[in-house]
């Protein structure tokens, strides 16, 4: 008998609709549109991050024009929006522009007010406990699980997942145990000799295992060298998770073999570049006569569209039994039985930089290993995220082995580019995993942790065949977002502890099929499926409208920070702290893309290239056993993360976590109790740690009074603090940073700084004043104000003059005019004399819309520095200047619904309006509270959460996000009668003499 796991949870009700359609296929979209036209409230649940699987998932961006029947409205809309006939070899098919196809299908839903949720799968049917009637369904995704209430439920999935949830068996394929499946490869650089006609098929060797020993060639929309190679295979046809998974892996392997054959043996392909391949197989299609392939109706987008419209008409003819409405955002108690898929020793959740390496390493240690990932293959950010090269990071140990495996795969397909080929990396990781006997489960969402007391013993996973439970001795959370740890109840901080700000996410842009560019533009909340969907749709609308395509994976630079046994701060990195439980060394510049929260950055100290020790305790969620966190979600602050998130370092971190997990399995202890020295010895042998770790003596640095004077004498006065970052990529900074040492000693050093400043002039006086300000001393105020007002004597705000490396559109890398660094320093003093300075800044501020994008003007930072200063001061006298700041046309009324915004600077301006609102509220202005309450309902989740967080912090009360109750609270409590100076200081060490150094 199949082992079952009972899952019971209070699940939030996300929405109530008339009809929920599971599956955003052409049939699903057509059905939704027709029902919406009839006034029905519709939601589509789509497991992918794009629509129209018949053409998009299978990489078949063309329409068959050979049929003579009338085209449905949806098909004609797609032709109008995405059709490109120019380079088609004949007129029997129409090449489509992939990105415009996906946008067009989304636009059709938006036009008919149809709600769309991406990256979600149904896991249970909701029934009324009294009448046993169906009330809706439970969906699962990265954010957990949610209930969608509905009157009718339509299953448009290729696996009939909803039918399976209702107890129907759909495991077999009606046309037999085997069927034909197709997969497509996309190439550029296919060059036919001028004397030859462009072929539409090629004969290939029998050894490749392809149907009829041939492949079909379909010419893409771009030019004559843009070709799709379609190959058919006879494979097992069962509609089961295990069979489907093996099919996809085998089909990818044959595709790489086919690519190798083409580039080595077909002259037209000698210089061709494999750009991409199908995410999913096209099929099954029944076999007739042993080799004839018959097109099945549900796979053809036109016929599927007609079928969807017909189903909608049928539904509209049937009577609907009215159900009692349920208040949105309530919760329902869901109890369901979930079949157990497997029990392994090490379970890795997430197949990206850390996860893929973790699974390969664990498998190599001889422990039974399974990997679960939401994508259709391995690599995460480095493949589906489109980040196809290493930036900083150490290329040693496990990362070097992965790199070598990728080089081997690239050689096999004739790739010679300076960045890695995404298909080659994906395949290399897959082959390494299979070689080490790792069970792979793709296109699956982990949505809950299975617990025994405080120990994670497994997870629940949503698949396209329904939910499954997987048990393990040790779970490695390599999601990059801390999903498993968060589901287990681990404490975490989302983004910056101050305001939930995170570094920008990316939906990769393919300007050409073989040319990828980053698209890191704005923030996303991966713990909110509505915001996750919004971010996907917004990302797809950014960049040149003629972009070939966008990626399918939301690559987050930052999300949750799981709180571990210790938390790494930026100060730890700047002080070059050593850790007795070091298990990895990361290397990078301070690669922050977005807003910095730490005062170090805002006052101008941009860190140099540093080697940073990672202690084992960062991987151990506080109070939770049985799980290790690897990847970006380890226990570090918002401003500590930028330097420890490089891909090669995260690959090594995944390998480290796997060795720790395997050691825990072999010794029968939780990961928290393994022998750290034993692990370190192994890491030395693996080339991750140096031999010195065994023998080094760690101790704090204790300063005598004379040494304090000498330290003050050595403060940086000959160049700006940001010059520390002016290093070549291969350089490593190993020396002391005097300014950091001084400001991390606490109040003990203040008298020495004051005495030195009394005798200093010029840049030295200014730097000493900045140090005093960092330590909260008002002795710095006259010096700072005098210098700032001198800089503000002109008729315009001073611009940035320093040429800083790697800077993109603001805010980025802390690159701002020099005077703004001093404004941030002045803010640290919490002195009312600063108000006159802020008034002068606002007086000079007359921005145009384009000024916010000017990397040299630094307008974002001017607004933020003034607002942060007022927020810390909490003085009513600052209200008038803040109100004038808020009256600037581009700094008020920046709220938005969940409609995707193509212009990401709208979000950045909204971030500034929120900062102004926070400052007004803390200074005792009702307007500030009004701004915050308005943003509580903003469609960009992190802005809404920031607004509510600030209201809670100011009031000290537990407030809900209901705007009506918030306004009632505001009217009754009148918190604006008081001021609330902000006391938070992030990432500043106040007792550096207590930390260990090497």
N, C-alpha and C positions, 0 to 999 in steps of 0.2 A: 504493500500500500504506500502511496506517495506521502512523504512526510510533509505536514502542513505547519505553518507558523501563524499564530493568531496575532493580528495587528489591530490595535485599538487606540484611537486618538481623537481628540477634539480638533476637528478640521475646520478652518475658516471657510465661510461661504463667500466666494469671490464675486459671484454675479448670479443674476437670475435672468434667464432668456426664455423665449418661446421655443426655439429650436437650437440645439447644439449639433453641429456637424463635425465629426472627427475625421480629419483628413482634408487638406487643402489641395486636392487634385483638381483637374479640370472639371470632373464630374461634381466634386464638392463645391467648387466655386460657382459653377452654373446653377446648381441647386440652391445655394445660398442667395444668389442674386435674385432668382425668381421668387423665392419666399420673401425676401426683403421688399421686393416690389409690391407684394401683397400686404405689406404692413407688419410682417412678423419681425420680432427682435431676434437677431441671429448672431451666433458666435461660432467661429471655426477654430478648432483645436488642431494644430499642425505639429507633428513631431520634429520636423526639420526646421531650418531657419530661412526657408524660402518656400514658395508655392509652385504648383504645376509640376509635380514629380514626374509625370509622363515624359516631359521634355527636359527638365532641369536635373533631377536626381540621376537619371540615366545618361546624361550628357548627350542628348539627341536634339540640339537646338535647330530643328528644321520642321517644316510642315509638309505633309504629302499633299500635292495639288492635283494628283492624277484623278481623284474622284470628281464626279460631275454634279453632285448634289449641292443644295444651297448651304452656305456656311452659316452657322449659328452666330448670334451677336458677339459672344465672347471670343470666338475664333477670329472674326473679322476685326475686333478691337485689338487683338494680339498682332494681327497682320499689319494693321495701321500703325501701331506703336513700335513694333520690334522687327518687322519684316525688312530684309535686305536682299533684293534680287540680283544686285550688280554682278557678283562673281559666281553665281550658280552655273554649273556646267550645262544644265538644261533647265527647262521650265516645269519639270514634273515635281519639283520640291522647292520650297522657299526657305533659304537660310534665315535664321533669326539672330538678333543681337541678344546675347544671354542676359546682360544686365537690364536692358530695356524690357525684356520679357518678364523678368521678376518684378520690376517696378510696375509694369502695366497691370499685372494680376493684383498686386497690392492696391494700386490706384482704383481698380474696379471695386474692391471691397470698401475702400474709404468712401467712394462716391455713393455707395448704397448704405453707409452707416453700419457696416457689418464689423463686429468686433473680432479681432484676430489675436490669438495667443500662439506664439511660436515655442518650439523646444519643449513640448509637453505631450504626455501620453496618459490615456485613461488607465486606472488601476482598480476601480471598483464601481459598481452600480449602487446608487443611493436609493433606498426604498423606505417607504413609510412604515415604521414599526407596527402600526396598528392595522393598516389596510393591506400592507405588503405591495402597494402600488409603487412603481418607479417614480422617483422625484428628480433624478438627475444623475450625475456621475462625479467620481473623484478623479482628478487629474494629478499627475506628479511631474516634477521637473527639478531643476537645480535648487529651486527655492523651497522645496518641500512638497506638500500636497495641499490641494484646495478643492472645495466643492463648487460645482456649477449646477445650479438648480434649473430644470427645464421641463417643459411639457412633452417635448418630443426629442428623440435622440436618433441621429442618422450616422451609420457607420460607412465611411467612404475610404477606409484604409485598405491597403493591398493585402493585409494579413487577417482582416476581419477580427480585429482585436476586441471590439465591443461585443461581437457575437460570442467570442470565447469567454468573455467575462460573464455572460449570461448563461454559460454552461453548454453551449453548442460546440460540437467537435468539428473543426475545420482543418485538421492536420494533413489530410491527403488532398492530392490534386486530381480532379475528376478525369483528366485525360491520361492518367498513367503515372507510374513511378518515376519516369524520366520525362524531361521536356527540354526545349531549346531556350537558352538564355543568351542575351547579347550584352556586350560591354563595348564601350567606346573609348578610344584614345584620341587626344587632341594634339596636333602637331603644327608647328610653324616651320618655315624654311624648307618646305618640300619643293624641290626644283626639278621639273620635267624638262628633258632635252627639247629644244625648240622644234626639232623635226618630229617629235612624238606627240600624239594626242594625250591629254590627261586621262588616265585610266579611271574606271569606276569600280574596278575590283582587281585583286591580285591573288595569284595562286601561291600558297605557302606550304611548307613541308608538313607531312603527316605527324611528325614528332611534336608539333606544337599543340596537337589535340584540339583543333578547331573544326567546326562543322563544315563538311565539303571541302576542307583544305583550302579555304579561300577567305578573304576579307573584303569588305565593301568600303569604298572610298566616297565620302560625302564632302563636298567643298564648302568651306565656311564662308561667312559674309565678308571677310576682310579683304583678301586678295587671292590670287591663284596659288599661293604657297601655304595657305591656311586650310588644313585638311583634317577631317575627322575619319578615323579608321575604326570601322565597326566589325567586331568579330563575334561569331556565334559559337556556342558550345552546347553539347548535350550533357546535362547534369541531373542529379537527383532533384525531384520536384517537390518534395514534402514541404508543407507550410508549418515548419517547426523551427524553433530558435536554433538548435544545434546544427540542423541540416543547412539552414540559410547562412549561418555563420561560416561553415566550411565552404559553401559555394562561393561566397564573396572572397575569402582568402585565396582559394584555388584560382578563381578568375583573375585576381590581381597578379598572381604569380605567372599565369599564362600571358597576361598582358605585357609583363616585363620581358618575358622570353620573346614575344612577338616583336616588341620594340627593338630588342637586340638583333633579331633577324633582319628587320627592315633597314636599320642603319648600317648593318654590315654587308647586306647582300643586294639591296635594291638601290640603284644609283640615285634615283630621285630623292631618297631619304638619307643619303650619306651625310648631309649637313643639317638634317632636320632636328628639331628640338622637341622632345616630349614635354608638353606644357601641363596637361592634366589628364584625368581619366574619370570614368563614371564613378559617382559615389555609391551607386547601387545598380544591380543588374536589371536589365530590361527583360521581363518575362514573368512567369513561364508561358511559352507558346507551344501548343501541341505539335507533335511530330506526325507526319503522314508520309508513307512510302519510305521511311527510313531517313530521309534527308530534307524533304520539303517543309519549309517553314510557313505556317499560316498565321497571319496577323490576328491576334485576339482583339475583340471589340474593346475591352476595357483598357487596353494599352494605347489605343489610338486617341489622341486628344479631342479630335472632332467628334468621334462617336461617343466618347466619354462625356463630352459636353451635352450632346443630345440626350444621353441617358440621364444625366443629372437634371436637366430641364424636365424630362418626363417624370422623374421621381417627385420633383417639386409639385408638378401638376396633380399627381396622384395624392400627395399629402394635403394639398389645398382642398381637394374634394372630400376628404374624410373629416368627420366631426372631431372636435377636440374637447376632451373632458377638462373643465376648468379646475385649477388647483389653487389652494389658498396661497397667497403671496407670502414670501418670507423676507424679512428685512435684510437688505444687503449687508454683508460684512458681519453677520452673526456667525455662529459656528455650529457644526453638527457633530455628534458623536458617531464615529464610523468604526464599525467592527467588521473585520473580514478575515478570511483564511487565505494565506499566501503559500503556494507550493515552494518547497525548498529545492533549489537548483543544485547546490554543491556545498561541500565542506572542505576547506583547504587550510593549509597552515599559514600562508601569507596571502592576504587579499589587498591588491592595490587598486585604489579608486582614483582614476585620472590617468590618461595615457600621454601626457605632454612631456615637457623637458625632464621633470623629475620622475614622473610615473612610469614612462617607458623604460628608463634606465633602472628604476627600482625593480620592475618586474623581471627584466632580463637578468639583473644581478641576483635577485632572490632565486629565480629558477636555476641559475648557475650554481647556487649553494646547495642544490639538491632538495630544497623544500618545495612541497606542492604549492603552486602559485597560480592565481587568477588575476586578470586585469579587467576592469570595467571602465569604459569611456563613453561619453556622449557623442563623440564623433565617429565617422565611418572608418577610421584608421588611427594610427599612432602619430605622435609628434606635436599635437596641440598647437601652441603659438608658432613653433618652428615649421609647421607644415600648413595646417588649415588656417592658422593665424597670419600666414604670409610673411613672417619675419624670417627670411631665408638666408641669414648669415649671423655669425657671432659678432657681438659688439665688443665689450670688454669681457672679462672672465678668464679663468685659468683653463688652458687646453690640455690638461693632464689627466691621468687616471682614467676613470670611466668615460669621461668626455672624449678623450683621445681615442679610445676604442670605438666609440660610436662614430666619431669622425672618420676613422679608417674604414669602418663598415660602409659608410655612405660613399666614400671615395671608390670603393670596390663596386658598389652598385652603379655609380655614375660611369665608371669605365665600361661596364657591360652594355650601356646604352649609348656610348659615344658622347657623353656630355663633357664639355670642357669649360664651362662657365666659372667665373670667380666666386659666385655664390652657389650654395648647394641647390640641386634640382629637387623640388619638393616631392615629386613622385619617387625619386631615388631614395630620399631620406625616409619617406613613409615605408617603402618596401624594405629597406635595410633594417629598420626597427622591427618590422613584422617578422622578417626572417630570423633575426636574432632572438626574438621572443619565442618563435616556434622551435628554434634549435634548442632552446633551454626549457622546452616543454611547458611554456606558459599557456594557460587557457585564456583565450581572448573573447571578450564580449563587448561588441560595439553598438552604437546607436541606442544606448541604454542610459537612463537617468537614475542615479542614486538619490533616494528621496527620504530615507529615514535610517537611523542607527538602531540596531538591536542591542539591548542592554541587559546585563545581569548586574544589578546594583549599579556601581559606578564604572563598570567595565564594558567596553564595546566588544561584542562577540560576533558581530556580523552587520549586514545592511539589508535594506529592502531596495530592490532595483526595478524600475519600470522598463519593460521591453516592449517591442511591437507585437508580442504574443501574450502580453499580460505581465503582472508583477511576479517577481521571484524573490526568495530569500536566499542569501549566501552567508554562510558562517565561516569564521576564520579564527585561528589562534591569535594572530596579530593583523590589524588593519593599518595600511599606510594610506593616509589621506594626502593624495597628490593632486587634488582637484585644482590647486592654485588659489582656491577661494575658501578653504577650510570647511567645505560642506559637511563632511562626516563629523568632524569635531563639533561643529555648530549644532547639527542634529542631535548629537549626544549630550548637549547641554553645556559644552565648554564655554567659558567666558571669552568674549572677543570684542574688539573695537573695529568698527567699520570705517576705514580710512583714517583721517586725522581725528584724534580724540577731541579736538576743539570743535570741529564743525562737520565731520563726515566727509570732508573733501578728499577725493582720491585722484591719483594720476589718471590721465586720459586713457580711454579704451580705443581699440581699433577694430574696424571691419576692413580687412585688407582690400586695397584697390589694385585691380589688374588693368593697367592702362593699355596693355596688349596681352595676348594670351601668355606670353613668356616674360612679361615685365611687371614686377610687383612693386608697389610703393606703400609705405606706411600711411595709415589713416587715423593716427592718434589725435583725437579732436575734442572729446568732451567726456563726461562722467556717465557711469552706468551703475545701477544697483542690482547686482546679480542675485540678491536675496528677495527680489520683487519681480515676479514673472511678467507683470504688466510693463514695468520699466525696462526689463530685458528685451521684450518685444519692441517697445518704442525705440530702444537704442539700435536694434537691428535695422529697423525701417529708416531711422534717421541716418545711420551709417551708409545705407545703400543710396541715399540721396545726396551724398557729399562727394566732391570732386567733379571732374569734367563729366557732363551728362553722356558723353560718348565713350566713357570708360568701357572696356570690354566686359568686365565683370567685377563683382566683389566676392570676398571670401565668405565662407559659411560659418565661421567660428568667431565669436566675440572674444577677442584677445584683451583681457583686462591686465593692465599693469599693476593694479592694486584693488583689493576689495577688503575682505576680513583679515584682521590680525588676531590669530588665536593666542590668547594669553597663556604663556608657558610658565615653567618654574622660575624663569627670569625673563625680562623684557630688554631687548637691545635698543639703546637710544643712539641718536646721532653722536652724542657726546662720547659714547664708548668708542666709536670709530675714530673720531677726531683725536681722542687721547691715546689711540692705538692700544686699547685694553687687551690684555691676555686673559685667557680662560683656562682653568685646569682641566675642564672637560671638552676642550676643543676637538671637533671632529671634521672640520672642513675649513678651508681658507678661500674666501671670495676676493675678487679683485675688480675694481671699477673706479671710474670717476663718479661724481655725484649726479647721476643721470635722472634728475627729476623732470618729468613732463607734466606741468601743471603748477598748482599753488603749493608753496612750502609753508609749513606751519611753525617750523622751528625758528627761533630768534637768530640763530647762527646765520642762516641764509639771508634773512631779511636785513640784517645789519651789514651784510656784504661779505661774509666769510663763505665763499664757495669752496667746498673741500677739494683737496688734490686727489690724484689717483692713489688709492690706498689698498693694501692687503688687509683683509678684515677676518679675524678669527670668528668662527661660528661655534658656540658651545652646544653640547648635546641637549641641554635643558630647553633650548628654543624649540625643539621638536616635540616636547612632552606637554600636552595640554594640562593645565593646572587642575588637579582634582579628578581627572579622567584617566582610566587605565585602558590598556589594550590597543591603543592607537598611537601612531607616530605621524606628525605633520611634516610633510616635505613640500618644498616649493615656496611660492611667494607668501603663503599664509602663515609662515613661521612667526614666532613671537618677537616682533620688532615694531617700532613705531612707524608712523607715516613717513617721517624724514630719515629714518634708518634704512628703509626698504630700497630706495633708489640705487644704492651701491651694492646690494646683495641679491639682485634679481636677474643677473645676467644668465643667459641660457646655458652656457657650458658649466657655470658654477651650480646651477640648479640640476643639471644632469648628474654632476658629482654628488650633490646632496641626496638625490634619489638613490644612488648607489650606496651611499653611507646608511641611509635609512633602511635599505634592504639588508645590509650586513647586520645592522642592529636587530632587525626583526628576526633574521635567521638565527642569530645568537640567542635571542629570547626563546625561540622555538626549541632549539637544541638543548638549552639549559633548563627549560621548563619554568621560566620566571617571566614576569611582566617586563615590557621594554624599559620601564623606569628602574628596574633592579639589575640590569645586566652589568657585567664587569666593564667599566669604562676603559680601564687600562688594556684589557684584552681587545676591545674594539679599536683603540688607538694603535696598538701593535699591528693589527691587521691593516689599518689604513696607512700606516707607514710602508708596509710591504706593497700596498696597492699604488703607492706614489701620490697619495692624497695629502698626507702629513709628512713633515720632515723628521729626520732622526732626532733633531734637537728637542722634540716634544718629550722624549723619554727622560732627558737629563736636565732640562732647564729648571731654574729656580725662579718662581714668581713671587714678587713682593710689591707692596705699595711704595710709591715715591713720597718720602717725607721731606719737607722743605724746612731748613733752618731760616732764621730771620735774615741772615746775610744772603742766603740763596733766594729768598723772596725779593730782596732788593735787586739782585742780579737779574732775576726773571723780569722784573718791571723795566729794568734798564734795557732789556733785549726786546721789548715790545716792538712790533712791526711799525716802522715809521718812514720807511723809504719807498714803499709801494702799497697800492691798495690791497686789502685782504683778499679780494677775488682773484688776485694774481696767482694764488696757490693753485687754482684750477687750470692755469695755462701750462699744460704739460702735453707731451706727445703720448700717444696711446700706449706705447711700450714702456713708459717711465713709471717708476714706483716711488712714492714719497715715503721716507722712513724717518725723517727728523721730527723733532719737537715743533709744535705750533705754539709759540709763546702766548699769543692772545687767548687761545683756548685754555692753556694751562693756567693762566692768570684768572680767567673768568670762571674756572671750575673749582677754585679753591675756597669760595665762599667769602664771608665777611672778614676773614683774617687778613686778607691782602688789601682791603680798602684803604687803610691809612697810608700804606706805601704808595698807592696809586694817587691819592690826593696830594701827598707831599711832592711826588714827581711831577704832577700836572702844574703845580704852582710855579715850577721852574722851567716849564716846557713851552715851546712855541711851535707854530706851524702844524705840520702833519703829525708830529709826535704828540703835541697837546691834544689834537683831535682824537687820535687813537686812544690815548689815556682816558679821555672823556667817554668814548664809546665803551671802554672796559668798565668804567664806573657805572655807566648807565645800565649795562648788562647786569651788574650787581645791585641795581636798584638805588644807586646813590644820586641824590639831587645835586651833588657837587658838580655833576657833569652838565647841568642844564644851561648855565650862562655860556659856556664854550660852544655847546651844540647850537643854541639859538643864534648866537652871533654868526657862526659860519653858515647856517641855513639861510638866515635873512640876507646875508651878503650874496648868496647864490640866487636869491629870489628878487634881486633888484631890477631885473629886466622886465620886459613887457610880455614875455612868454615863459612858460615852465622850462627849465633846463632839460636838455635831452641827454641821453646816454652817449658818451664819447668812446668808451672802451669797446674794443672789438673782442667779444667773448666767444669762445668756441661752442659749437653745436647748438646755438640758440635758434629757436623757431618762433612762431607767433606767440605773443604774450598772453598770459604769464608763462614763462618758461626759464628754467635754469637759474632763477633768481637774477636775471639780467635786467638791470634798471639803472636810471641815472644816479650818479654818485650822491646827489643831495637826498634822494629817497632813502638810501641806506641810513643817512643821518636822521631822517624823519622817523624811521623805525626805531633807531636808538633813543631818540627823544621820547617816543611812546613808552619805552621801558621805565622811564623815571616817574610816570604818573604825577606830573607836575602841571598845575593850571597855567603856568607861564607859556605853555606850548599852544594855548588857544589862539594867541595872536599870530603865531606861525601858521597854524592851520587856516586861519582866516585869509592870510596872504595867498596860500596855495589855492584855495577855492576861488579867490578873486582872479587869479591868473588862468583859471580853468574854463575854457570856452571850446569844448571839443566838438569836432564833427564826428559823424559815424565812423569814418575811416580811421580817425585818430586812435580808436581802440585797437586797431590792428597794426599800428606802427610800433615795430620792435625797438626803435630808438627813442621814441617819446616816452614809453613806459607809463602810459596813462593809467592802466590797471593798478599799477603799484602806487601811484600818487593817491588815488581814491582809497585804496586799501590801507595805506600807511596812516592817512588822516583818520579814517574810520576806526582803525585798531587803536590809535592813540586815544581817541575820544572814548572808545569802549573801555579801555583800561582806566581812564581817568574817572568816568562816571560823574561828570559835572554838568549841571543845568546850563551853565554859561556856554557850553559847546553846542547846545541845541540849534541856535540860529544858523550857524555855519553848516551844520549837518542838514538842516532843512533846505538851505540853498544848494547844497550838493545834491540832495535828492530831487530838486527841481530841474536839474539838467535833463534835457529831453530823453537821453539814452540811459538814464539811471533811475527811472521810475516806470511803473506799469509794465514791468518785464515778466510778469507771471505768464504761464502757459499751461494749456491742457496737455493731454498725452499725445496729441497729434505730433508726428515726427517733424523736427525742424532741420532743414538742410543747412541753414546758417548756424554754425555752432557758436558764433560770437554772441548770439542771443542768450545762450546759457551763461556765457562769461559775464555779460552785463547783468544778468539776473543774479549771479553770485555777488556782484558788487552792490546791487540794491539790497540784498540780504545783509551784507556787512554794514551798510549804512543803517538799515533797520535795527540791527543788533545794537549799534552804537547809540541810536536815538532812544531805544528802550532802556538801556543801562544808564543813560543820562536823565531819565525821568520824563520822556516824551510819549504821549499817547500814540502819536503817529508811528513811532517805532513798533509798538505792539500791533497796530493795525497792519503794518507791513508784514510782520511775522505771521499773524493769523491768516492773512491772504495767502502766504506761501505754504502754509500747512496743507493746502489742497492743490499745490502745483503738480503738474503731471510728470515732472522730473523728480523721481523719488528721493534722491539724496538732498535736493534743495528742500523738499517738504520735510524730510526727517531733521534736517538742520534747524529749520524754523521751529519745529516742535521741541527739539532738544534745547534750544535757547530759551523758549518759554518755560520749560520745566526747570532749567538751571536758574533762571532769574526768580521764579516764583517759589522754588523749593517744593512744589506740589506735583502730584501725579495728574497730568492733564491728558485728555484724549484729543484725537485729531478732528473731532467734530467742530466745525467752525461756529455753529450756533451756541454750543456750550462754552466755547472759548470766548465768544463775545459777551455772553452772560457773565462769565467769570471776570472779564475785563471791566464790565460795568459795575459789578458788585464789589470786587476787591480793590479796584483802582490802584494797581501796583505802580503806576506812573507817579504816584505821590512820593515815591522814594527813588533813590538812585542806587545802582548796584555795580560798582566798579569791578571789572573783570580782574581776577587774581591769577588766572592760569598762565603758567610759563612752561613751554614744552621743550623737552630734550636738552635741558640745561643741567649739568652736573653741579652740585653745590658742595661736594666733599670728595674731591678727586684723590685726596690722600688715603682714602679707604679702598680704592680699587687696585687690582693686581696689574702689574706690568711685567713684561719679559726682560 
